[in-house]
Amino acid sequence: MTAARIWPNDTMLLYTLEVGTKVAKGWRLDPKEVGLGTAGLSSGKRKKATRASRVVEKRGMTVTLTHMPTGLEVSGEIPSGHYSRKQMQQEVATMYSRLFVELEKLVAKTFRIPGR
């Protein structure tokens, strides 16, 4: 039960399955093939770390996942708001898991994997 990968550099983007749907049902996107890109936004002047200066500051972020072998990308945006560092890390982790599922579906559709 092995699958041979043919990447776009070689020929048409296809996924050849030797055994059939048993391999396709168990297929998952390898996290090692996915790159994470972020672009942050922040507003407000932060001279001194006081409570008053943090009220003005807002942070937002755009998270992009790229499937390295194919170059397919999905992205999502974390809206601007008052986030602590820990809250922003949780938001990025949540966005990553949501986008990973979306990227997995897109790659499966591109490879024409049956049952996905």
ChimeraX attribute file (.defattr): number of C-alpha atoms within 10 A of each C-alpha:
attribute: neighborCount
match mode: 1-to-1
recipient: residues
	/A:1	8
	/A:2	10
	/A:3	14
	/A:4	10
	/A:5	12
	/A:6	15
	/A:7	14
	/A:8	12
	/A:9	9
	/A:10	7
	/A:11	8
	/A:12	10
	/A:13	15
	/A:14	15
	/A:15	17
	/A:16	15
	/A:17	17
	/A:18	12
	/A:19	11
	/A:20	14
	/A:21	14
	/A:22	13
	/A:23	16
	/A:24	18
	/A:25	12
	/A:26	9
	/A:27	15
	/A:28	14
	/A:29	15
	/A:30	9
	/A:31	10
	/A:32	8
	/A:33	11
	/A:34	19
	/A:35	13
	/A:36	12
	/A:37	11
	/A:38	13
	/A:39	10
	/A:40	12
	/A:41	12
	/A:42	13
	/A:43	12
	/A:44	12
	/A:45	11
	/A:46	13
	/A:47	8
	/A:48	9
	/A:49	8
	/A:50	9
	/A:51	8
	/A:52	10
	/A:53	13
	/A:54	17
	/A:55	11
	/A:56	12
	/A:57	16
	/A:58	17
	/A:59	18
	/A:60	18
	/A:61	19
	/A:62	16
	/A:63	19
	/A:64	19
	/A:65	22
	/A:66	19
	/A:67	22
	/A:68	12
	/A:69	12
	/A:70	15
	/A:71	12
	/A:72	14
	/A:73	18
	/A:74	15
	/A:75	19
	/A:76	16
	/A:77	15
	/A:78	17
	/A:79	13
	/A:80	15
	/A:81	14
	/A:82	16
	/A:83	16
	/A:84	12
	/A:85	10
	/A:86	9
	/A:87	11
	/A:88	17
	/A:89	12
	/A:90	13
	/A:91	16
	/A:92	19
	/A:93	13
	/A:94	13
	/A:95	19
	/A:96	18
	/A:97	11
	/A:98	13
	/A:99	20
	/A:100	21
	/A:101	13
	/A:102	16
	/A:103	21
	/A:104	20
	/A:105	16
	/A:106	17
	/A:107	20
	/A:108	19
	/A:109	13
	/A:110	14
	/A:111	19
	/A:112	15
	/A:113	20
	/A:114	14
	/A:115	12
	/A:116	17
